[in-house]
Amino acid sequence: MLGYYMRLALKSFSRNPGITALMVLAIALGIAVCVMTLTVYHAMSGNPIWWKNDRLYAVTMDNWDPKQPYSKLSPTLPPPEMTYKDARALYRSDIPERKVVTYATDGVISGVGAVPSAHVRSRVTTADFFAMFEVPFLYGNAWNRNADDPAQPVIVLSRQENDKLFGGANSVGRTLRWNDHEFRVVGVIADWFPRPRFYDLNGGNFDPAEDAFLPYGWGAALELLNNEETDCWAPEKIDTFKDFMASDCIWQQMWVELPDRSSRERMQAYMDGYWAEQRKGGRFQRPRDNRLTNVANWLRDNRVVDTDNRVLVGLAFAFLAVCLINTVGLLLAKFLNGASITGVRRALGASRRQVFMQHLIEVGALSVLGAVLGLALATLGLAAVHHLYAAAHLNRPGGYQELTHFDSVGVLWAVILALVATLAAGLYPAWRVGRLPPAIYLKSQ
Amino acid sequence: MSLNVRPILSALLRNRTGAVLVAMQVAIALAVLVNALYIVVQRVEKMRRPTGIDVDNIMVISSTGFTTRFQSVPTIQQDLTWLRSLPGVVAATPTSSIPLADGGNNEPLVTRPDAHRGENYNQIEIDEQGLAALGLHLVAGRNFRHDEIQPPLTTSDAARFVPQIIVGRALGERLFPGQDPVGKRVFDSLNQTATIVGVVDPVIGNFPSHEHPDWVYFAPRYPYSFTGSSIYLVRTQPGQRSALMRLVEEHLSKSNPDREIDFVRPLNYFRDLSYLGDRAMSIYLTTVLTLIVGVTCLGIFALATFNISTRTKQIGTRRAVGARRRDIVRYFLVENGLITSAGVVTGCALALAAGYWLSVEYALPRLNLYYLVSGVLLLWAIGQLAAWQPARRAAAVPPSVATRTV
């Protein structure tokens, strides 16, 4: 029966090729625009470490100006980073299973054979970073906590940096100079693309992870500044790096891994205790706001999905709605126009249900055609957007272009939308045509 | 002239599904059209606003000293002397951050000592050639003198302020409303004071995406270099930038073994990157709103064509009993007008609702009603245009059709 209905559908298409093409095009455009925006939205809104969503927590404390909140845009949120002294104090707690304090900085790597010295995006961090964020290793391993402070001269490289410096060979044990200090390679990270770069959202959200990782203690030893976001509010005289470390400036990112509810409560109590003690000394004059934020909420609070993209998703669905309403109108007109043929089929014994199914299958075939064409258009569109962004970034990784790869999510959405299109555009016309009394259309023949 | 709306309306109401669908399309199309256009116009205005900076003739050089031997100030002086000696170079300056690149320093300034720390303003460090290297115009006061340029901040005196500053006109107006800012004193959060010696206009600083990108001031100081990195801006004669960029990169990479050159790039690259999101959004929105109007237009056209083909006999009958061609055309245009009007009325409500949502989302002023009126007129015109050809075809139906059976 299905084959027969398909043949009828094809016949019906060829009766009004112009209208059929218009309907397919409308569905295709609607699906293409939706698939494009949803692909980008999906890539942007993903939680790259969802399986640890109930274990990983960003640590923040509201140490800001008593007279104004940190952000005018989100006045209810504490600052997204910590001061050096608060991060150090909380790091002393043994409650978390793992704990990380980290920030991004700049460096130059030299002293590797004939490889020219070059800038390298770097990160100083405590040792747990790699285990906590499940960073995969190609060669070697992370350093252990003992190397953090006093800092030992060990370094972990990204695969790209290792390719550049050592031609991709196992470089564990080799030495190099980072900012003219000798370091020994202890590990090389395998491909790792946390998107967004959730562990530190102060730089480009979709930039790749850094290329060199150093023990945290080097930050103080070499007086390394944060190269992303440093914010200060208090009128303090900050002349030296020691002044800076003692200041109320925020520039450190802190994370803890808390396996269960009780450890979470104990950590919260520990923070609140530290807060109360500091408050007695005159700090923390804002209302108490010490937070442990899981990754999903962290991404939301930091507005990783920007407003433009939410607007575009709304727009895409409005456009799809116009395309589908358009199709409903055309289908209705077309089906009613073919009512005399339907009348004959009904008179010869086709039930209402069969007429309904026949027409719904016709709409389904239209939607499938539309979805296929729409997927092709979406692929082209995404390629165009990718080109626009990649060209502007001189083809270096890290921009918005990372989000424009057509993938299985796009196909899935196209299938869902085709189904939606069939039901939304086809149900009413098919039902209407099934209800037509056959006799009227037979009379005038 | 009577448009005979009553019979057209009652005929429409008897067979309303098609009309309702067209009206719905028009309504959504209007809401999208008006709001998308509003966003596009704002983005285009943002990208087009004058920066005061001679973007097309400026190159940006970034380098990093990385050995313990590296000395920042002598290196900067040596580099600048060489850069300024090149034929084709108009001016060169060291600076703290790349202009128009959405990254840099914001520092508080107030107009009286011990005032509560107010807003942060974009601080840009330059030397006496800074204004010339950026292509900025002084509208009041004077430029920095060579002997006023301060040594860079170091890790032993990082809180030091500068004795003079030059402000952008918008910041001058912000700090001293209605007064001439030249000669006035400002204070940093530690009550260190500086005198405003000049005013430039127009200017956009390091943060084109901030709410007030023109709240900018210039400090006469070599940029700090705790990390060993330096940025130079070099302005060339028109047409000479690319050739000079190659020369500069080649020379600077070799001139000092204690530093490496990160890049030598045209300033356009950074400006375009900052505006990339706006550009992409504009292109995308324009495409979708063209498509939405196109699809609506085709829908009206196709539906009108269909309706007319099902009403051939009725049209023939009307013609046979005396209706002129004009009357038939008018019938269909009025019908279309009624449907479109219903659509735009609903659409206005939708557009305002969407506009309200967007204004909350973007923290923007509410939708300008001017756009709504234009959108209504546009969709009305498009509706009539789309119905015009089918209506003419309908008018061509000969009266004799009425006497035939099918």
Interface residues (C-beta under 8 A of the other chain):
Chain A: G18 I19 L22 A26 L29 V33 D65 K67 L73 T105 D106 G107 V108 S110 P116 S117 A118 H119 N179 D180 E223 L224 L225 N227 W233 P235 K237 I238 D239 T240 F241 D243 F244 D306 T307 D308 R310 V311 L312 G314 L315 A316 A318 F319 A321 V322 C323 I325 N326 V328 G329 L330 L332 A333 K334 L336 N337 V385 L388 Y389 A392 H393 L394 G399 Y400 R432 S444 Q445
Chain B: T17 G18 L21 V22 M24 Q25 I28 A29 A31 V32 A36 I39 T64 F66 T67 T68 H116 R117 T155 S156 D157 A158 A159 R160 S189 L190 F226 T227 G228 S229 E260 D262 Y269 D272 L273 L276 G277 R279 A280 M281 I283 Y284 L285 V288 L291 I292 V295 T296 L298 G299 A302 L303 F306 N307 S309 T310 A354 L358 E361 Y362 A363 T405 V406
